[in-house]
Amino acid sequence: MKNDEEKGPLKKLFNSIDNLFSDEKEQNLRSKLAKEIRKCIFTDDILERLNENDFSGLVEEEEEPMVLFSMIFPIFVEKNGVIFRLYKHKIEVDLSDEMSDRYIYIFSDGRLTSGLFQCFKLYDDEYMYGVNKIIDMIPRFKDTVKEALVTLNNNEVFTKEKMGTFKEREVIAKDNFNKLFESLDVYK
């Protein structure tokens, strides 16, 4: 009897260790899958086009050019009533207006999280369903990113002359803030 009692805690310990290794393997697989999905969307051609945009003169030396990509991201794609929002680091999926039907897929680790903050694993049916929907949209994501880049290049609003410097826009933003803030005085 004593021998069986000693095996119980040891067996639990080994099972816990096995579970940790199993979770880590599953996490690595999700991460690998997510990186491949990201590579399929942001192909070398698309990355080259993103980097082709001449952002010199728009960005002061210390500013990150990545800030300017917020001009085209998120990319909205809709199919059969499902709305996808593509960002550089994630995809948001709205199957309906219900929070339970909203999902976020993170490229860095392959995490799929519902609007109710439930995280799904590679072995969950919900994960398969959600990621399959994203994979099916890869051609549309690529096309829409390319279209957004063409629009960015062709649209006068985004030309260097129209954009001005960050400092000029900061002054305008502060003036606009002051005007809007003053308009709130009516409600105080």
CNS distance restraints for C-alpha pairs under 8 A (distance, minus, plus):
assign (resid   1 and name CA) (resid   5 and name CA) 6.47 0.50 0.50
assign (resid   2 and name CA) (resid   6 and name CA) 6.42 0.50 0.50
assign (resid   3 and name CA) (resid   7 and name CA) 6.48 0.50 0.50
assign (resid   4 and name CA) (resid   8 and name CA) 6.44 0.50 0.50
assign (resid   5 and name CA) (resid   9 and name CA) 7.39 0.50 0.50
assign (resid   6 and name CA) (resid  10 and name CA) 6.72 0.50 0.50
assign (resid   7 and name CA) (resid  11 and name CA) 5.73 0.50 0.50
assign (resid   8 and name CA) (resid  12 and name CA) 6.23 0.50 0.50
assign (resid   9 and name CA) (resid  13 and name CA) 6.15 0.50 0.50
assign (resid  10 and name CA) (resid  14 and name CA) 6.22 0.50 0.50
assign (resid  11 and name CA) (resid  15 and name CA) 6.03 0.50 0.50
assign (resid  12 and name CA) (resid  16 and name CA) 6.09 0.50 0.50
assign (resid  13 and name CA) (resid  17 and name CA) 6.28 0.50 0.50
assign (resid  14 and name CA) (resid  18 and name CA) 6.06 0.50 0.50
assign (resid  15 and name CA) (resid  19 and name CA) 6.05 0.50 0.50
assign (resid  16 and name CA) (resid  20 and name CA) 6.24 0.50 0.50
assign (resid  17 and name CA) (resid  21 and name CA) 6.33 0.50 0.50
assign (resid  18 and name CA) (resid  22 and name CA) 6.05 0.50 0.50
assign (resid  19 and name CA) (resid  23 and name CA) 6.04 0.50 0.50
assign (resid  20 and name CA) (resid  24 and name CA) 6.13 0.50 0.50
assign (resid  21 and name CA) (resid  25 and name CA) 6.16 0.50 0.50
assign (resid  22 and name CA) (resid  26 and name CA) 6.23 0.50 0.50
assign (resid  23 and name CA) (resid  27 and name CA) 6.07 0.50 0.50
assign (resid  24 and name CA) (resid  28 and name CA) 6.14 0.50 0.50
assign (resid  25 and name CA) (resid  29 and name CA) 6.25 0.50 0.50
assign (resid  26 and name CA) (resid  30 and name CA) 6.26 0.50 0.50
assign (resid  26 and name CA) (resid 121 and name CA) 7.58 0.50 0.50
assign (resid  26 and name CA) (resid 122 and name CA) 6.71 0.50 0.50
assign (resid  27 and name CA) (resid  31 and name CA) 6.16 0.50 0.50
assign (resid  27 and name CA) (resid 109 and name CA) 7.34 0.50 0.50
assign (resid  27 and name CA) (resid 110 and name CA) 7.84 0.50 0.50
assign (resid  28 and name CA) (resid  32 and name CA) 6.11 0.50 0.50
assign (resid  28 and name CA) (resid 109 and name CA) 7.88 0.50 0.50
assign (resid  29 and name CA) (resid  33 and name CA) 6.13 0.50 0.50
assign (resid  30 and name CA) (resid  34 and name CA) 6.10 0.50 0.50
assign (resid  30 and name CA) (resid 109 and name CA) 6.37 0.50 0.50
assign (resid  30 and name CA) (resid 110 and name CA) 4.71 0.50 0.50
assign (resid  30 and name CA) (resid 111 and name CA) 7.11 0.50 0.50
assign (resid  30 and name CA) (resid 121 and name CA) 7.97 0.50 0.50
assign (resid  30 and name CA) (resid 122 and name CA) 6.52 0.50 0.50
assign (resid  31 and name CA) (resid  35 and name CA) 6.23 0.50 0.50
assign (resid  31 and name CA) (resid 107 and name CA) 7.44 0.50 0.50
assign (resid  31 and name CA) (resid 108 and name CA) 6.40 0.50 0.50
assign (resid  31 and name CA) (resid 109 and name CA) 4.22 0.50 0.50
assign (resid  31 and name CA) (resid 110 and name CA) 4.70 0.50 0.50
assign (resid  31 and name CA) (resid 111 and name CA) 7.83 0.50 0.50
assign (resid  32 and name CA) (resid  36 and name CA) 6.37 0.50 0.50
assign (resid  32 and name CA) (resid 109 and name CA) 7.82 0.50 0.50
assign (resid  32 and name CA) (resid 110 and name CA) 7.60 0.50 0.50
assign (resid  33 and name CA) (resid  37 and name CA) 6.23 0.50 0.50
assign (resid  33 and name CA) (resid 110 and name CA) 6.70 0.50 0.50
assign (resid  34 and name CA) (resid  38 and name CA) 6.13 0.50 0.50
assign (resid  34 and name CA) (resid 106 and name CA) 7.49 0.50 0.50
assign (resid  34 and name CA) (resid 107 and name CA) 4.97 0.50 0.50
assign (resid  34 and name CA) (resid 108 and name CA) 6.75 0.50 0.50
assign (resid  34 and name CA) (resid 109 and name CA) 6.54 0.50 0.50
assign (resid  34 and name CA) (resid 110 and name CA) 4.60 0.50 0.50
assign (resid  35 and name CA) (resid  39 and name CA) 6.14 0.50 0.50
assign (resid  35 and name CA) (resid 107 and name CA) 6.07 0.50 0.50
assign (resid  35 and name CA) (resid 108 and name CA) 6.80 0.50 0.50
assign (resid  35 and name CA) (resid 109 and name CA) 7.96 0.50 0.50
assign (resid  35 and name CA) (resid 110 and name CA) 7.67 0.50 0.50
assign (resid  36 and name CA) (resid  40 and name CA) 6.14 0.50 0.50
assign (resid  37 and name CA) (resid  41 and name CA) 6.37 0.50 0.50
assign (resid  37 and name CA) (resid 107 and name CA) 7.78 0.50 0.50
assign (resid  37 and name CA) (resid 135 and name CA) 7.08 0.50 0.50
assign (resid  38 and name CA) (resid  42 and name CA) 5.84 0.50 0.50
assign (resid  38 and name CA) (resid 107 and name CA) 6.38 0.50 0.50
assign (resid  39 and name CA) (resid  43 and name CA) 5.50 0.50 0.50
assign (resid  40 and name CA) (resid 138 and name CA) 7.02 0.50 0.50
assign (resid  41 and name CA) (resid 138 and name CA) 5.71 0.50 0.50
assign (resid  41 and name CA) (resid 139 and name CA) 7.56 0.50 0.50
assign (resid  41 and name CA) (resid 141 and name CA) 6.49 0.50 0.50
assign (resid  41 and name CA) (resid 142 and name CA) 5.59 0.50 0.50
assign (resid  42 and name CA) (resid  46 and name CA) 5.60 0.50 0.50
assign (resid  42 and name CA) (resid  47 and name CA) 5.99 0.50 0.50
assign (resid  42 and name CA) (resid 142 and name CA) 7.17 0.50 0.50
assign (resid  43 and name CA) (resid  47 and name CA) 6.11 0.50 0.50
assign (resid  44 and name CA) (resid  48 and name CA) 5.90 0.50 0.50
assign (resid  45 and name CA) (resid  49 and name CA) 6.25 0.50 0.50
assign (resid  46 and name CA) (resid  50 and name CA) 6.12 0.50 0.50
assign (resid  46 and name CA) (resid 142 and name CA) 7.59 0.50 0.50
assign (resid  46 and name CA) (resid 145 and name CA) 7.68 0.50 0.50
assign (resid  46 and name CA) (resid 146 and name CA) 6.91 0.50 0.50
assign (resid  47 and name CA) (resid  51 and name CA) 6.11 0.50 0.50
assign (resid  48 and name CA) (resid  52 and name CA) 5.81 0.50 0.50
assign (resid  49 and name CA) (resid  53 and name CA) 6.72 0.50 0.50
assign (resid  49 and name CA) (resid 146 and name CA) 7.99 0.50 0.50
assign (resid  49 and name CA) (resid 149 and name CA) 7.44 0.50 0.50
assign (resid  50 and name CA) (resid 149 and name CA) 7.22 0.50 0.50
assign (resid  53 and name CA) (resid 153 and name CA) 7.57 0.50 0.50
assign (resid  55 and name CA) (resid  59 and name CA) 6.40 0.50 0.50
assign (resid  55 and name CA) (resid  65 and name CA) 6.85 0.50 0.50
assign (resid  55 and name CA) (resid  68 and name CA) 7.98 0.50 0.50
assign (resid  57 and name CA) (resid 160 and name CA) 7.11 0.50 0.50
assign (resid  57 and name CA) (resid 165 and name CA) 7.67 0.50 0.50
assign (resid  58 and name CA) (resid 160 and name CA) 6.20 0.50 0.50
assign (resid  58 and name CA) (resid 163 and name CA) 7.28 0.50 0.50
assign (resid  58 and name CA) (resid 164 and name CA) 7.06 0.50 0.50
assign (resid  58 and name CA) (resid 165 and name CA) 6.06 0.50 0.50
assign (resid  58 and name CA) (resid 166 and name CA) 7.45 0.50 0.50
assign (resid  59 and name CA) (resid  63 and name CA) 5.83 0.50 0.50
assign (resid  59 and name CA) (resid  64 and name CA) 7.39 0.50 0.50
assign (resid  59 and name CA) (resid  65 and name CA) 6.65 0.50 0.50
assign (resid  59 and name CA) (resid 165 and name CA) 7.30 0.50 0.50
assign (resid  59 and name CA) (resid 166 and name CA) 7.16 0.50 0.50
assign (resid  60 and name CA) (resid 165 and name CA) 7.77 0.50 0.50
assign (resid  60 and name CA) (resid 166 and name CA) 7.43 0.50 0.50
assign (resid  63 and name CA) (resid  67 and name CA) 7.81 0.50 0.50
assign (resid  64 and name CA) (resid  68 and name CA) 7.97 0.50 0.50
assign (resid  65 and name CA) (resid  69 and name CA) 7.35 0.50 0.50
assign (resid  66 and name CA) (resid  70 and name CA) 7.45 0.50 0.50
assign (resid  69 and name CA) (resid  73 and name CA) 6.25 0.50 0.50
assign (resid  70 and name CA) (resid  74 and name CA) 7.20 0.50 0.50
assign (resid  72 and name CA) (resid 145 and name CA) 7.95 0.50 0.50
assign (resid  72 and name CA) (resid 148 and name CA) 6.15 0.50 0.50
assign (resid  72 and name CA) (resid 149 and name CA) 7.35 0.50 0.50
assign (resid  72 and name CA) (resid 152 and name CA) 7.43 0.50 0.50
assign (resid  73 and name CA) (resid  86 and name CA) 6.94 0.50 0.50
assign (resid  73 and name CA) (resid  87 and name CA) 5.54 0.50 0.50
assign (resid  73 and name CA) (resid  88 and name CA) 7.34 0.50 0.50
assign (resid  74 and name CA) (resid  85 and name CA) 5.65 0.50 0.50
assign (resid  74 and name CA) (resid  86 and name CA) 5.23 0.50 0.50
assign (resid  74 and name CA) (resid  87 and name CA) 4.87 0.50 0.50
assign (resid  74 and name CA) (resid  88 and name CA) 7.99 0.50 0.50
assign (resid  75 and name CA) (resid  84 and name CA) 7.96 0.50 0.50
assign (resid  75 and name CA) (resid  85 and name CA) 5.46 0.50 0.50
assign (resid  75 and name CA) (resid  86 and name CA) 4.95 0.50 0.50
assign (resid  75 and name CA) (resid  87 and name CA) 6.67 0.50 0.50
assign (resid  75 and name CA) (resid 141 and name CA) 7.74 0.50 0.50
assign (resid  75 and name CA) (resid 144 and name CA) 7.00 0.50 0.50
assign (resid  75 and name CA) (resid 145 and name CA) 6.75 0.50 0.50
assign (resid  75 and name CA) (resid 148 and name CA) 7.84 0.50 0.50
assign (resid  76 and name CA) (resid  83 and name CA) 7.03 0.50 0.50
assign (resid  76 and name CA) (resid  84 and name CA) 5.78 0.50 0.50
assign (resid  76 and name CA) (resid  85 and name CA) 4.72 0.50 0.50
assign (resid  76 and name CA) (resid  86 and name CA) 6.53 0.50 0.50
assign (resid  76 and name CA) (resid 144 and name CA) 8.00 0.50 0.50
assign (resid  77 and name CA) (resid  83 and name CA) 5.92 0.50 0.50
assign (resid  77 and name CA) (resid  84 and name CA) 5.11 0.50 0.50
assign (resid  77 and name CA) (resid  85 and name CA) 6.44 0.50 0.50
assign (resid  77 and name CA) (resid  86 and name CA) 7.92 0.50 0.50
assign (resid  77 and name CA) (resid 140 and name CA) 7.23 0.50 0.50
assign (resid  77 and name CA) (resid 141 and name CA) 7.00 0.50 0.50
assign (resid  77 and name CA) (resid 144 and name CA) 7.38 0.50 0.50
assign (resid  78 and name CA) (resid  82 and name CA) 5.56 0.50 0.50
assign (resid  78 and name CA) (resid  83 and name CA) 4.49 0.50 0.50
assign (resid  78 and name CA) (resid  84 and name CA) 6.07 0.50 0.50
assign (resid  79 and name CA) (resid  83 and name CA) 6.66 0.50 0.50
assign (resid  81 and name CA) (resid  95 and name CA) 7.12 0.50 0.50
assign (resid  81 and name CA) (resid  96 and name CA) 7.59 0.50 0.50
assign (resid  82 and name CA) (resid  93 and name CA) 7.10 0.50 0.50
assign (resid  82 and name CA) (resid  94 and name CA) 5.74 0.50 0.50
assign (resid  82 and name CA) (resid  95 and name CA) 4.75 0.50 0.50
assign (resid  82 and name CA) (resid  96 and name CA) 6.85 0.50 0.50
assign (resid  83 and name CA) (resid  93 and name CA) 5.82 0.50 0.50
assign (resid  83 and name CA) (resid  94 and name CA) 5.09 0.50 0.50
assign (resid  83 and name CA) (resid  95 and name CA) 6.66 0.50 0.50
assign (resid  84 and name CA) (resid  91 and name CA) 6.76 0.50 0.50
assign (resid  84 and name CA) (resid  92 and name CA) 5.63 0.50 0.50
assign (resid  84 and name CA) (resid  93 and name CA) 4.62 0.50 0.50
assign (resid  84 and name CA) (resid  94 and name CA) 6.42 0.50 0.50
assign (resid  85 and name CA) (resid  91 and name CA) 5.55 0.50 0.50
assign (resid  85 and name CA) (resid  92 and name CA) 5.00 0.50 0.50
assign (resid  85 and name CA) (resid  93 and name CA) 6.52 0.50 0.50
assign (resid  86 and name CA) (resid  90 and name CA) 6.34 0.50 0.50
assign (resid  86 and name CA) (resid  91 and name CA) 4.62 0.50 0.50
assign (resid  86 and name CA) (resid  92 and name CA) 6.60 0.50 0.50
assign (resid  86 and name CA) (resid 141 and name CA) 7.37 0.50 0.50
assign (resid  87 and name CA) (resid  91 and name CA) 5.94 0.50 0.50
assign (resid  89 and name CA) (resid 106 and name CA) 6.31 0.50 0.50
assign (resid  89 and name CA) (resid 107 and name CA) 5.59 0.50 0.50
assign (resid  89 and name CA) (resid 108 and name CA) 7.10 0.50 0.50
assign (resid  90 and name CA) (resid 104 and name CA) 6.88 0.50 0.50
assign (resid  90 and name CA) (resid 105 and name CA) 5.49 0.50 0.50
assign (resid  90 and name CA) (resid 106 and name CA) 4.48 0.50 0.50
assign (resid  90 and name CA) (resid 107 and name CA) 5.47 0.50 0.50
assign (resid  91 and name CA) (resid 104 and name CA) 5.77 0.50 0.50
assign (resid  91 and name CA) (resid 105 and name CA) 5.14 0.50 0.50
assign (resid  91 and name CA) (resid 106 and name CA) 6.67 0.50 0.50
assign (resid  91 and name CA) (resid 107 and name CA) 7.98 0.50 0.50
assign (resid  92 and name CA) (resid 102 and name CA) 7.34 0.50 0.50
assign (resid  92 and name CA) (resid 103 and name CA) 5.72 0.50 0.50
assign (resid  92 and name CA) (resid 104 and name CA) 4.48 0.50 0.50
assign (resid  92 and name CA) (resid 105 and name CA) 6.33 0.50 0.50
assign (resid  93 and name CA) (resid 102 and name CA) 5.62 0.50 0.50
assign (resid  93 and name CA) (resid 103 and name CA) 5.05 0.50 0.50
assign (resid  93 and name CA) (resid 104 and name CA) 6.29 0.50 0.50
assign (resid  94 and name CA) (resid 101 and name CA) 6.13 0.50 0.50
assign (resid  94 and name CA) (resid 102 and name CA) 4.56 0.50 0.50
assign (resid  94 and name CA) (resid 103 and name CA) 6.56 0.50 0.50
assign (resid  95 and name CA) (resid 101 and name CA) 5.20 0.50 0.50
assign (resid  95 and name CA) (resid 102 and name CA) 6.12 0.50 0.50
assign (resid  96 and name CA) (resid 101 and name CA) 5.69 0.50 0.50
assign (resid  96 and name CA) (resid 102 and name CA) 7.18 0.50 0.50
assign (resid  97 and name CA) (resid 101 and name CA) 7.15 0.50 0.50
assign (resid  97 and name CA) (resid 102 and name CA) 7.85 0.50 0.50
assign (resid  98 and name CA) (resid 102 and name CA) 7.01 0.50 0.50
assign (resid  99 and name CA) (resid 114 and name CA) 7.80 0.50 0.50
assign (resid  99 and name CA) (resid 115 and name CA) 4.87 0.50 0.50
assign (resid  99 and name CA) (resid 116 and name CA) 6.39 0.50 0.50
assign (resid 100 and name CA) (resid 114 and name CA) 6.32 0.50 0.50
assign (resid 100 and name CA) (resid 115 and name CA) 5.27 0.50 0.50
assign (resid 100 and name CA) (resid 116 and name CA) 5.64 0.50 0.50
assign (resid 101 and name CA) (resid 114 and name CA) 7.06 0.50 0.50
assign (resid 101 and name CA) (resid 115 and name CA) 6.73 0.50 0.50
assign (resid 102 and name CA) (resid 114 and name CA) 5.59 0.50 0.50
assign (resid 102 and name CA) (resid 115 and name CA) 4.79 0.50 0.50
assign (resid 103 and name CA) (resid 112 and name CA) 6.59 0.50 0.50
assign (resid 103 and name CA) (resid 113 and name CA) 5.46 0.50 0.50
assign (resid 103 and name CA) (resid 114 and name CA) 4.33 0.50 0.50
assign (resid 103 and name CA) (resid 115 and name CA) 5.66 0.50 0.50
assign (resid 103 and name CA) (resid 130 and name CA) 7.74 0.50 0.50
assign (resid 104 and name CA) (resid 111 and name CA) 7.81 0.50 0.50
assign (resid 104 and name CA) (resid 112 and name CA) 5.61 0.50 0.50
assign (resid 104 and name CA) (resid 113 and name CA) 5.26 0.50 0.50
assign (resid 104 and name CA) (resid 114 and name CA) 6.46 0.50 0.50
assign (resid 104 and name CA) (resid 115 and name CA) 7.68 0.50 0.50
assign (resid 105 and name CA) (resid 110 and name CA) 6.47 0.50 0.50
assign (resid 105 and name CA) (resid 111 and name CA) 5.63 0.50 0.50
assign (resid 105 and name CA) (resid 112 and name CA) 4.53 0.50 0.50
assign (resid 105 and name CA) (resid 113 and name CA) 6.61 0.50 0.50
assign (resid 105 and name CA) (resid 131 and name CA) 7.94 0.50 0.50
assign (resid 106 and name CA) (resid 110 and name CA) 5.36 0.50 0.50
assign (resid 106 and name CA) (resid 111 and name CA) 5.27 0.50 0.50
assign (resid 106 and name CA) (resid 112 and name CA) 6.66 0.50 0.50
assign (resid 107 and name CA) (resid 111 and name CA) 7.46 0.50 0.50
assign (resid 111 and name CA) (resid 119 and name CA) 6.95 0.50 0.50
assign (resid 111 and name CA) (resid 120 and name CA) 7.12 0.50 0.50
assign (resid 111 and name CA) (resid 121 and name CA) 7.60 0.50 0.50
assign (resid 112 and name CA) (resid 119 and name CA) 5.82 0.50 0.50
assign (resid 112 and name CA) (resid 120 and name CA) 5.57 0.50 0.50
assign (resid 112 and name CA) (resid 121 and name CA) 7.55 0.50 0.50
assign (resid 112 and name CA) (resid 127 and name CA) 6.58 0.50 0.50
assign (resid 112 and name CA) (resid 130 and name CA) 7.79 0.50 0.50
assign (resid 112 and name CA) (resid 131 and name CA) 7.99 0.50 0.50
assign (resid 113 and name CA) (resid 117 and name CA) 5.74 0.50 0.50
assign (resid 113 and name CA) (resid 118 and name CA) 5.41 0.50 0.50
assign (resid 113 and name CA) (resid 119 and name CA) 4.39 0.50 0.50
assign (resid 113 and name CA) (resid 120 and name CA) 6.21 0.50 0.50
assign (resid 114 and name CA) (resid 118 and name CA) 5.18 0.50 0.50
assign (resid 114 and name CA) (resid 119 and name CA) 6.54 0.50 0.50
assign (resid 114 and name CA) (resid 120 and name CA) 7.98 0.50 0.50
assign (resid 120 and name CA) (resid 124 and name CA) 6.10 0.50 0.50
assign (resid 120 and name CA) (resid 126 and name CA) 6.80 0.50 0.50
assign (resid 120 and name CA) (resid 127 and name CA) 5.58 0.50 0.50
assign (resid 121 and name CA) (resid 127 and name CA) 6.19 0.50 0.50
assign (resid 122 and name CA) (resid 127 and name CA) 5.90 0.50 0.50
assign (resid 122 and name CA) (resid 128 and name CA) 6.96 0.50 0.50
assign (resid 123 and name CA) (resid 127 and name CA) 7.28 0.50 0.50
assign (resid 123 and name CA) (resid 128 and name CA) 7.73 0.50 0.50
assign (resid 124 and name CA) (resid 128 and name CA) 6.62 0.50 0.50
assign (resid 125 and name CA) (resid 129 and name CA) 6.15 0.50 0.50
assign (resid 126 and name CA) (resid 130 and name CA) 6.00 0.50 0.50
assign (resid 127 and name CA) (resid 131 and name CA) 5.93 0.50 0.50
assign (resid 128 and name CA) (resid 132 and name CA) 5.86 0.50 0.50
assign (resid 129 and name CA) (resid 133 and name CA) 6.36 0.50 0.50
assign (resid 130 and name CA) (resid 134 and name CA) 6.49 0.50 0.50
assign (resid 131 and name CA) (resid 135 and name CA) 6.10 0.50 0.50
assign (resid 132 and name CA) (resid 136 and name CA) 6.08 0.50 0.50
assign (resid 133 and name CA) (resid 137 and name CA) 6.50 0.50 0.50
assign (resid 134 and name CA) (resid 138 and name CA) 6.67 0.50 0.50
assign (resid 137 and name CA) (resid 141 and name CA) 6.11 0.50 0.50
assign (resid 138 and name CA) (resid 142 and name CA) 6.21 0.50 0.50
assign (resid 139 and name CA) (resid 143 and name CA) 6.22 0.50 0.50
assign (resid 140 and name CA) (resid 144 and name CA) 5.97 0.50 0.50
assign (resid 141 and name CA) (resid 145 and name CA) 6.11 0.50 0.50
assign (resid 142 and name CA) (resid 146 and name CA) 6.26 0.50 0.50
assign (resid 143 and name CA) (resid 147 and name CA) 6.17 0.50 0.50
assign (resid 144 and name CA) (resid 148 and name CA) 6.09 0.50 0.50
assign (resid 145 and name CA) (resid 149 and name CA) 6.24 0.50 0.50
assign (resid 146 and name CA) (resid 150 and name CA) 6.33 0.50 0.50
assign (resid 147 and name CA) (resid 151 and name CA) 6.16 0.50 0.50
assign (resid 148 and name CA) (resid 152 and name CA) 6.01 0.50 0.50
assign (resid 149 and name CA) (resid 153 and name CA) 6.21 0.50 0.50
assign (resid 150 and name CA) (resid 154 and name CA) 6.11 0.50 0.50
assign (resid 151 and name CA) (resid 155 and name CA) 5.63 0.50 0.50
assign (resid 152 and name CA) (resid 158 and name CA) 6.42 0.50 0.50
assign (resid 153 and name CA) (resid 158 and name CA) 7.39 0.50 0.50
assign (resid 153 and name CA) (resid 159 and name CA) 7.78 0.50 0.50
assign (resid 155 and name CA) (resid 159 and name CA) 7.09 0.50 0.50
assign (resid 156 and name CA) (resid 162 and name CA) 7.24 0.50 0.50
assign (resid 157 and name CA) (resid 162 and name CA) 6.01 0.50 0.50
assign (resid 157 and name CA) (resid 163 and name CA) 7.10 0.50 0.50
assign (resid 158 and name CA) (resid 162 and name CA) 6.52 0.50 0.50
assign (resid 158 and name CA) (resid 163 and name CA) 6.10 0.50 0.50
assign (resid 159 and name CA) (resid 163 and name CA) 6.19 0.50 0.50
assign (resid 160 and name CA) (resid 164 and name CA) 6.27 0.50 0.50
assign (resid 163 and name CA) (resid 169 and name CA) 7.87 0.50 0.50
assign (resid 164 and name CA) (resid 168 and name CA) 6.27 0.50 0.50
assign (resid 164 and name CA) (resid 169 and name CA) 6.90 0.50 0.50
assign (resid 165 and name CA) (resid 169 and name CA) 6.38 0.50 0.50
assign (resid 166 and name CA) (resid 170 and name CA) 5.98 0.50 0.50
assign (resid 167 and name CA) (resid 171 and name CA) 6.41 0.50 0.50
assign (resid 168 and name CA) (resid 172 and name CA) 6.45 0.50 0.50
assign (resid 169 and name CA) (resid 173 and name CA) 5.94 0.50 0.50
assign (resid 170 and name CA) (resid 174 and name CA) 6.15 0.50 0.50
assign (resid 171 and name CA) (resid 175 and name CA) 6.25 0.50 0.50
assign (resid 172 and name CA) (resid 176 and name CA) 6.10 0.50 0.50
assign (resid 173 and name CA) (resid 177 and name CA) 6.01 0.50 0.50
assign (resid 174 and name CA) (resid 178 and name CA) 6.18 0.50 0.50
assign (resid 175 and name CA) (resid 179 and name CA) 6.31 0.50 0.50
assign (resid 176 and name CA) (resid 180 and name CA) 6.15 0.50 0.50
assign (resid 177 and name CA) (resid 181 and name CA) 5.88 0.50 0.50
assign (resid 178 and name CA) (resid 182 and name CA) 6.02 0.50 0.50
assign (resid 179 and name CA) (resid 183 and name CA) 6.33 0.50 0.50
assign (resid 180 and name CA) (resid 184 and name CA) 6.71 0.50 0.50
assign (resid 181 and name CA) (resid 185 and name CA) 7.30 0.50 0.50
assign (resid 184 and name CA) (resid 188 and name CA) 6.84 0.50 0.50
